[in-house]
């Protein structure tokens, strides 16, 4: 499994408003999964936003380990899973984060204006993916010239 951020060739998939599933770790060690919206920042960070009542928020507070799988909306056989840790968990009182994410998916601000909204920044540590029935592999990144 490659470490570090996914390669640039995955930017199109990650930047699109694609289906996504987040996995968190419950207090008993079992996994909890939920479909969600996300935003790829283009660095090594995925933003997730959730209502304060969501179980995954409590799970993230107790255990920062998270996996996010993004599926290509046109072909679910192409997907990338991002494994990382919540590096920041903060309130979103003015709904700026959820509005930005909602606009990617629906073209407009999030409908629930009374929402107690929270944002999780997930720092990607490893990734893996599939496309065309083959595992995606990290291409060597150019190094300094000698």
N, CA, C and O of each residue as an XYZ file, in Angstrom:
584
protein
N       0.852     -1.166      0.000
C       0.000      0.000      0.000
C       0.904      1.236      0.000
O       1.722      1.401      0.905
N       0.763      2.104     -1.004
C       1.613      3.300     -1.060
C       1.384      4.223      0.135
O       0.266      4.348      0.635
N       2.452      4.860      0.577
C       2.353      5.822      1.670
C       2.355      7.231      1.112
O       2.717      7.458     -0.043
N       1.949      8.172      1.945
C       1.907      9.570      1.531
C       0.656      9.874      0.739
O      -0.260      9.056      0.674
N       0.616     11.055      0.135
C      -0.576     11.457     -0.608
C      -0.716     10.662     -1.902
O       0.272     10.152     -2.428
N      -1.940     10.557     -2.416
C      -2.133      9.892     -3.700
C      -1.438     10.682     -4.809
O      -1.218     11.885     -4.666
N      -1.094     10.022     -5.903
C      -0.390     10.698     -6.989
C      -1.294     11.684     -7.731
O      -2.519     11.579     -7.672
N      -0.682     12.639     -8.428
C      -1.450     13.667     -9.145
C      -2.466     13.102    -10.136
O      -3.489     13.738    -10.389
N      -2.206     11.928    -10.701
C      -3.146     11.383    -11.692
C      -4.500     11.014    -11.078
O      -5.451     10.740    -11.811
N      -4.599     11.002     -9.757
C      -5.884     10.729     -9.106
C      -6.655     11.999     -8.762
O      -7.763     11.925     -8.230
N      -6.083     13.155     -9.062
C      -6.728     14.435     -8.736
C      -8.131     14.551     -9.329
O      -9.047     15.006     -8.645
N      -8.316     14.149    -10.581
C      -9.630     14.282    -11.216
C     -10.685     13.501    -10.444
O     -11.769     14.015    -10.172
N     -10.368     12.268    -10.094
C     -11.309     11.456     -9.318
C     -11.585     12.096     -7.963
O     -12.741     12.211     -7.554
N     -10.532     12.513     -7.265
C     -10.695     13.045     -5.912
C     -11.378     14.403     -5.886
O     -12.070     14.724     -4.919
N     -11.201     15.200     -6.919
C     -11.816     16.531     -6.940
C     -13.279     16.501     -7.363
O     -13.995     17.481     -7.156
N     -13.732     15.410     -7.943
C     -15.114     15.332     -8.403
C     -16.095     15.101     -7.268
O     -15.704     14.641     -6.195
N     -17.364     15.413     -7.491
C     -18.406     15.151     -6.488
C     -18.836     13.682     -6.548
O     -19.958     13.362     -6.939
N     -17.937     12.822     -6.160
C     -18.156     11.385     -6.273
C     -18.707     10.787     -4.982
O     -18.561     11.374     -3.910
N     -19.346      9.611     -5.087
C     -19.799      8.914     -3.886
C     -18.607      8.589     -2.983
O     -17.501      8.327     -3.456
N     -18.855      8.611     -1.702
C     -17.788      8.410     -0.725
C     -18.347      7.671      0.487
O     -19.492      7.880      0.888
N     -17.525      6.812      1.054
C     -17.868      6.115      2.293
C     -16.732      6.346      3.277
O     -15.561      6.169      2.938
N     -17.080      6.741      4.496
C     -16.079      6.937      5.545
C     -16.222      5.816      6.569
O     -17.329      5.433      6.946
N     -15.084      5.304      7.005
C     -15.064      4.289      8.063
C     -14.369      4.876      9.283
O     -13.292      5.464      9.184
N     -15.010      4.703     10.441
C     -14.432      5.120     11.716
C     -14.406      3.905     12.638
O     -15.018      2.877     12.347
N     -13.695      4.035     13.742
C     -13.561      2.924     14.686
C     -14.456      3.184     15.895
O     -14.314      4.201     16.575
N     -15.374      2.259     16.157
C     -16.264      2.369     17.310
C     -15.489      2.097     18.597
O     -14.389      1.547     18.552
N     -16.054      2.476     19.741
C     -15.370      2.210     21.016
C     -15.064      0.734     21.266
O     -14.092      0.413     21.950
N     -15.885     -0.168     20.717
C     -15.637     -1.604     20.917
C     -14.646     -2.169     19.904
O     -14.392     -3.373     19.892
N     -14.085     -1.308     19.052
C     -13.096     -1.736     18.065
C     -13.670     -2.128     16.721
O     -12.922     -2.294     15.758
N     -14.987     -2.280     16.635
C     -15.625     -2.593     15.360
C     -15.639     -1.350     14.479
O     -15.494     -0.228     14.964
N     -15.815     -1.564     13.190
C     -15.861     -0.446     12.253
C     -17.284      0.058     12.077
O     -18.246     -0.701     12.191
N     -17.400      1.337     11.802
C     -18.670      1.986     11.491
C     -18.466      2.675     10.147
O     -17.501      3.421      9.978
N     -19.354      2.438      9.197
C     -19.241      3.088      7.892
C     -20.474      3.927      7.622
O     -21.568      3.630      8.101
N     -20.275      4.984      6.844
C     -21.383      5.865      6.477
C     -21.073      6.530      5.142
O     -19.945      6.954      4.892
N     -22.081      6.613      4.299
C     -21.940      7.383      3.068
C     -21.876      8.857      3.444
O     -22.565      9.298      4.364
N     -21.056      9.610      2.740
C     -20.888     11.019      3.092
C     -20.394     11.817      1.899
O     -19.948     11.252      0.900
N     -20.476     13.122      2.011
C     -19.823     14.020      1.066
C     -18.435     14.319      1.608
O     -18.182     14.175      2.804
N     -17.544     14.733      0.730
C     -16.179     15.056      1.132
C     -15.639     16.173      0.244
O     -16.246     16.529     -0.766
N     -14.504     16.710      0.631
C     -13.778     17.660     -0.212
C     -12.298     17.312     -0.144
O     -11.720     17.245      0.941
N     -11.689     17.094     -1.293
C     -10.243     16.874     -1.385
C      -9.597     18.243     -1.508
O      -9.955     19.024     -2.389
N      -8.642     18.539     -0.622
C      -8.028     19.870     -0.628
C      -6.910     20.008     -1.646
O      -6.451     21.116     -1.922
N      -6.473     18.890     -2.205
C      -5.399     18.957     -3.181
C      -4.030     18.808     -2.559
O      -3.020     18.837     -3.262
N      -3.986     18.651     -1.268
C      -2.704     18.414     -0.612
C      -2.726     16.984     -0.088
O      -2.770     16.034     -0.870
N      -2.698     16.831      1.197
C      -2.751     15.505      1.797
C      -3.953     15.415      2.731
O      -3.969     14.613      3.664
N      -4.964     16.251      2.466
C      -6.074     16.386      3.403
C      -7.426     16.209      2.728
O      -7.675     16.724      1.638
N      -8.292     15.465      3.410
C      -9.692     15.324      3.027
C     -10.515     16.007      4.110
O     -10.272     15.809      5.301
N     -11.496     16.818      3.691
C     -12.420     17.431      4.644
C     -13.725     16.643      4.643
O     -14.271     16.317      3.589
N     -14.208     16.346      5.836
C     -15.509     15.721      6.027
C     -16.312     16.646      6.924
O     -15.749     17.306      7.797
N     -17.615     16.703      6.719
C     -18.448     17.551      7.559
C     -19.646     16.736      8.000
O     -20.206     15.964      7.222
N     -20.035     16.912      9.254
C     -21.146     16.129      9.786
C     -21.885     16.915     10.854
O     -21.344     17.841     11.459
N     -23.118     16.530     11.069
C     -23.919     17.084     12.147
C     -23.379     16.553     13.476
O     -22.854     15.441     13.538
N     -23.510     17.342     14.522
C     -23.008     16.960     15.848
C     -23.631     15.667     16.363
O     -23.046     15.005     17.220
N     -24.802     15.297     15.859
C     -25.478     14.087     16.338
C     -24.951     12.803     15.695
O     -25.334     11.711     16.115
N     -24.102     12.906     14.710
C     -23.617     11.720     13.998
C     -22.666     10.891     14.854
O     -21.776     11.433     15.511
N     -22.856      9.604     14.842
C     -22.003      8.711     15.633
C     -20.544      8.811     15.216
O     -19.648      8.706     16.054
N     -20.301      9.011     13.933
C     -18.908      9.060     13.482
C     -18.137     10.206     14.117
O     -16.920     10.108     14.271
N     -18.810     11.289     14.490
C     -18.126     12.396     15.163
C     -17.581     11.929     16.515
O     -16.428     12.205     16.846
N     -18.392     11.235     17.284
C     -17.928     10.692     18.560
C     -16.803      9.688     18.383
O     -15.858      9.654     19.171
N     -16.911      8.868     17.338
C     -15.852      7.898     17.067
C     -14.539      8.610     16.755
O     -13.480      8.201     17.233
N     -14.605      9.675     15.954
C     -13.391     10.423     15.597
C     -12.770     11.103     16.812
O     -11.548     11.208     16.918
N     -13.614     11.560     17.721
C     -13.089     12.186     18.943
C     -12.318     11.171     19.788
O     -11.298     11.502     20.392
N     -12.813      9.941     19.823
C     -12.195      8.906     20.653
C     -11.013      8.217     19.973
O     -10.069      7.790     20.639
N     -11.069      8.111     18.651
C     -10.033      7.398     17.901
C      -9.898      8.080     16.543
O     -10.831      8.018     15.742
N      -8.780      8.722     16.259
C      -8.654      9.517     15.041
C      -8.434      8.720     13.757
O      -8.332      9.314     12.683
N      -8.358      7.392     13.838
C      -8.120      6.607     12.620
C      -9.373      6.586     11.743
O     -10.478      6.314     12.214
N      -9.171      6.880     10.455
C     -10.276      7.003      9.506
C      -9.839      6.438      8.154
O      -8.672      6.542      7.777
N     -10.777      5.848      7.439
C     -10.565      5.477      6.039
C     -11.692      6.093      5.227
O     -12.850      6.080      5.645
N     -11.351      6.625      4.078
C     -12.321      7.251      3.183
C     -12.170      6.585      1.818
O     -11.080      6.592      1.245
N     -13.249      6.012      1.293
C     -13.212      5.421     -0.043
C     -14.051      6.269     -0.978
O     -15.235      6.501     -0.736
N     -13.419      6.730     -2.054
C     -14.079      7.540     -3.076
C     -14.274      6.652     -4.301
O     -13.324      6.058     -4.811
N     -15.525      6.573     -4.766
C     -15.873      5.752     -5.923
C     -16.122      6.649     -7.125
O     -16.784      7.680     -7.000
N     -15.609      6.279     -8.269
C     -15.882      7.026     -9.492
C     -17.375      6.902     -9.787
O     -17.886      5.791     -9.927
N     -18.076      8.023     -9.882
C     -19.527      8.006    -10.101
C     -19.898      7.307    -11.407
O     -20.998      6.766    -11.526
N     -18.994      7.310    -12.388
C     -19.271      6.683    -13.679
C     -18.926      5.196    -13.712
O     -19.462      4.454    -14.534
N     -18.043      4.763    -12.832
C     -17.637      3.364    -12.788
C     -17.137      3.039    -11.391
O     -16.017      3.397    -11.024
N     -17.963      2.364    -10.621
C     -17.585      2.056     -9.243
C     -16.433      1.061     -9.172
O     -15.923      0.780     -8.088
N     -16.020      0.527    -10.314
C     -14.842     -0.341    -10.327
C     -13.561      0.472    -10.261
O     -12.476     -0.083    -10.083
N     -13.682      1.777    -10.403
C     -12.542      2.680    -10.214
C     -12.770      3.401     -8.891
O     -13.758      4.114     -8.718
N     -11.851      3.206     -7.975
C     -11.998      3.843     -6.668
C     -10.634      3.980     -6.009
O      -9.669      3.311     -6.381
N     -10.584      4.858     -5.030
C      -9.368      5.023     -4.234
C      -9.770      5.093     -2.766
O     -10.744      5.755     -2.408
N      -9.018      4.410     -1.932
C      -9.228      4.460     -0.484
C      -8.073      5.219      0.147
O      -6.905      4.948     -0.127
N      -8.420      6.165      0.987
C      -7.451      7.016      1.666
C      -7.480      6.668      3.143
O      -8.528      6.759      3.783
N      -6.359      6.276      3.682
C      -6.278      5.879      5.086
C      -5.483      6.935      5.828
O      -4.384      7.301      5.411
N      -6.037      7.426      6.926
C      -5.333      8.473      7.648
C      -5.866      8.685      9.044
O      -6.498      7.817      9.645
N      -5.585      9.875      9.535
C      -5.982     10.256     10.894
C      -6.614     11.640     10.871
O      -6.226     12.506     10.086
N      -7.587     11.827     11.739
C      -8.173     13.154     11.905
C      -7.104     14.033     12.548
O      -6.638     13.754     13.653
N      -6.724     15.095     11.844
C      -5.699     16.007     12.363
C      -6.318     17.238     13.007
O      -5.670     17.924     13.797
N      -7.577     17.517     12.666
C      -8.283     18.657     13.261
C      -9.771     18.355     13.239
O     -10.300     17.861     12.244
N     -10.432     18.651     14.328
C     -11.877     18.485     14.452
C     -12.395     19.786     15.026
O     -12.076     20.143     16.161
N     -13.204     20.505     14.234
C     -13.600     21.847     14.649
C     -15.062     22.116     14.302
O     -15.603     21.533     13.363
N     -15.698     23.012     15.072
C     -17.066     23.410     14.733
C     -17.076     24.215     13.437
O     -16.086     24.853     13.080
N     -18.194     24.175     12.750
C     -18.409     24.933     11.509
C     -19.637     25.824     11.728
O     -20.665     25.631     11.079
N     -19.530     26.817     12.657
C     -20.707     27.573     13.095
C     -21.386     28.386     11.998
O     -22.606     28.551     12.023
N     -20.622     28.893     11.040
C     -21.242     29.680      9.966
C     -21.577     28.821      8.747
O     -22.016     29.340      7.720
N     -21.368     27.496      8.862
C     -21.679     26.515      7.815
C     -20.857     26.711      6.539
O     -21.252     26.240      5.472
N     -19.731     27.394      6.636
C     -18.897     27.652      5.454
C     -18.388     26.357      4.832
O     -18.405     26.203      3.611
N     -17.937     25.428      5.667
C     -17.398     24.176      5.127
C     -18.489     23.325      4.490
O     -18.322     22.855      3.365
N     -19.601     23.119      5.189
C     -20.660     22.284      4.627
C     -21.285     22.949      3.407
O     -21.687     22.252      2.475
N     -21.379     24.273      3.385
C     -21.913     24.951      2.203
C     -21.012     24.726      0.991
O     -21.501     24.447     -0.104
N     -19.700     24.847      1.183
C     -18.755     24.649      0.080
C     -18.838     23.206     -0.440
O     -18.834     22.972     -1.649
N     -18.914     22.249      0.485
C     -19.008     20.843      0.088
C     -20.350     20.571     -0.597
O     -20.393     19.885     -1.618
N     -21.440     21.102     -0.045
C     -22.770     20.904     -0.637
C     -22.837     21.474     -2.051
O     -23.456     20.878     -2.932
N     -22.208     22.617     -2.270
C     -22.217     23.221     -3.613
C     -21.546     22.306     -4.637
O     -21.942     22.294     -5.803
N     -20.539     21.543     -4.217
C     -19.889     20.593     -5.126
C     -20.872     19.513     -5.576
O     -20.839     19.073     -6.725
N     -21.736     19.094     -4.669
C     -22.652     17.988     -4.951
C     -24.005     18.440     -5.500
O     -24.573     17.778     -6.369
N     -24.523     19.563     -5.001
C     -25.891     19.965     -5.363
C     -25.970     21.287     -6.114
O     -27.003     21.609     -6.702
N     -24.877     22.056     -6.096
C     -24.889     23.360     -6.748
C     -25.423     24.471     -5.866
O     -25.517     25.614     -6.313
N     -25.778     24.166     -4.618
C     -26.302     25.209     -3.721
C     -25.879     24.941     -2.274
O     -25.341     23.882     -1.950
N     -26.137     25.925     -1.422
C     -25.792     25.807     -0.007
C     -26.570     24.666      0.647
O     -27.608     24.224      0.152
N     -26.038     24.213      1.761
C     -26.688     23.140      2.504
C     -28.053     23.611      2.996
O     -28.191     24.749      3.445
N     -29.045     22.760      2.918
C     -30.433     23.167      3.182
C     -30.735     23.436      4.656
O     -31.534     24.322      4.957
N     -30.125     22.702      5.576
C     -30.437     22.837      7.001
C     -29.584     23.943      7.610
O     -28.418     23.719      7.936
N     -30.157     25.136      7.767
C     -29.409     26.297      8.248
C     -29.288     26.321      9.770
O     -28.592     27.177     10.316
N     -29.948     25.403     10.460
C     -29.873     25.319     11.924
C     -28.920     24.215     12.377
O     -28.832     23.922     13.570
N     -28.242     23.634     11.480
C     -27.364     22.483     11.741
C     -26.214     22.830     12.686
O     -25.588     23.883     12.555
N     -25.943     21.939     13.635
C     -24.758     22.024     14.492
C     -23.667     21.257     13.748
O     -23.520     20.046     13.912
N     -22.913     21.973     12.938
C     -22.012     21.384     11.956
C     -20.573     21.298     12.466
O     -20.072     22.219     13.112
N     -19.918     20.172     12.164
C     -18.521     19.943     12.545
C     -17.723     19.494     11.330
O     -18.225     18.758     10.481
N     -16.482     19.944     11.258
C     -15.583     19.577     10.166
C     -14.416     18.769     10.709
O     -13.808     19.124     11.719
N     -14.117     17.681     10.023
C     -12.937     16.871     10.335
C     -11.952     17.006      9.183
O     -12.305     16.797      8.022
N     -10.721     17.354      9.512
C      -9.637     17.319      8.533
C      -8.931     15.988      8.710
O      -8.459     15.668      9.802
N      -8.859     15.219      7.647
C      -8.204     13.915      7.690
C      -6.904     14.009      6.905
O      -6.908     14.314      5.712
N      -5.802     13.745      7.578
C      -4.493     13.734      6.919
C      -4.252     12.332      6.372
O      -4.258     11.352      7.117
N      -4.041     12.252      5.064
C      -3.848     10.971      4.391
C      -2.427     10.464      4.637
O      -1.450     11.169      4.385
N      -2.331      9.237      5.131
C      -1.036      8.600      5.396
C      -0.704      7.518      4.372
O       0.459      7.323      4.020
N      -1.739      6.811      3.895
C      -1.573      5.742      2.912
C      -2.789      5.750      1.989
O      -3.811      6.364      2.295
N      -2.665      5.074      0.881
C      -3.788      4.978     -0.049
C      -3.647      3.699     -0.874
O      -2.563      3.126     -0.978
N      -4.752      3.272     -1.450
C      -4.742      2.201     -2.453
C      -5.980      2.376     -3.300
O      -6.949      3.006     -2.876
N      -5.951      1.820     -4.494
C      -7.096      1.969     -5.374
C      -7.099      0.955     -6.498
O      -6.150      0.193     -6.685
N      -8.201      0.968     -7.243
C      -8.386      0.081     -8.382
C      -8.947      0.877     -9.545
O      -9.704      1.831     -9.362
N      -8.562      0.468    -10.741
C      -9.131      1.023    -11.963
C      -8.910      0.003    -13.077
O      -7.830     -0.576    -13.193
N      -9.921     -0.208    -13.879
C      -9.821     -1.161    -14.988
C      -9.359     -2.539    -14.510
O      -8.518     -3.172    -15.147
N      -9.910     -2.994    -13.392
C      -9.626     -4.312    -12.815
C      -8.161     -4.493    -12.428
O      -7.665     -5.617    -12.353
N      -7.480     -3.386    -12.186
C      -6.072     -3.444    -11.785
C      -5.840     -2.529    -10.595
O      -6.470     -1.479    -10.474
N      -4.932     -2.934     -9.720
C      -4.594     -2.020     -8.623
C      -3.860     -0.797     -9.154
O      -3.034     -0.895    -10.062
N      -4.171      0.341     -8.579
C      -3.446      1.564     -8.928
C      -2.113      1.535     -8.205
O      -2.022      1.084     -7.063
N      -1.098      2.011     -8.868
C       0.224      2.029     -8.262
C       0.786      3.434     -8.312
O       0.504      4.207     -9.227
N       1.570      3.741     -7.327
C       2.231      5.045     -7.298
C       3.330      5.050     -8.342
O       4.176      4.156     -8.374
N       3.312      6.057     -9.192
C       4.401      6.224    -10.146
C       5.528      6.956     -9.443
O       5.283      7.821     -8.602
N       6.756      6.614     -9.783
C       7.865      7.316     -9.129
C       7.763      8.816     -9.354
O       7.523      9.280    -10.468
N       7.950      9.555     -8.282
C       7.944     11.011     -8.391
C       9.330     11.470     -8.801
O      10.332     10.904     -8.363
N       9.390     12.497     -9.642
C      10.705     12.974    -10.068
C      11.516     13.445     -8.873
O      11.011     14.144     -7.996
N      12.761     13.056     -8.856
C      13.661     13.482     -7.786
C      14.549     14.611     -8.266
O      14.475     15.012     -9.427
N      15.379     15.122     -7.390
C      16.283     16.193     -7.788
C      17.281     15.685     -8.825
O      17.747     14.548     -8.759
N      17.591     16.534     -9.762
C      18.564     16.186    -10.807
C      19.956     16.171    -10.215
O      20.284     16.962     -9.331
N      20.774     15.252    -10.721
C      22.153     15.248    -10.240
C      23.099     15.550    -11.358
O      24.311     15.591    -11.147
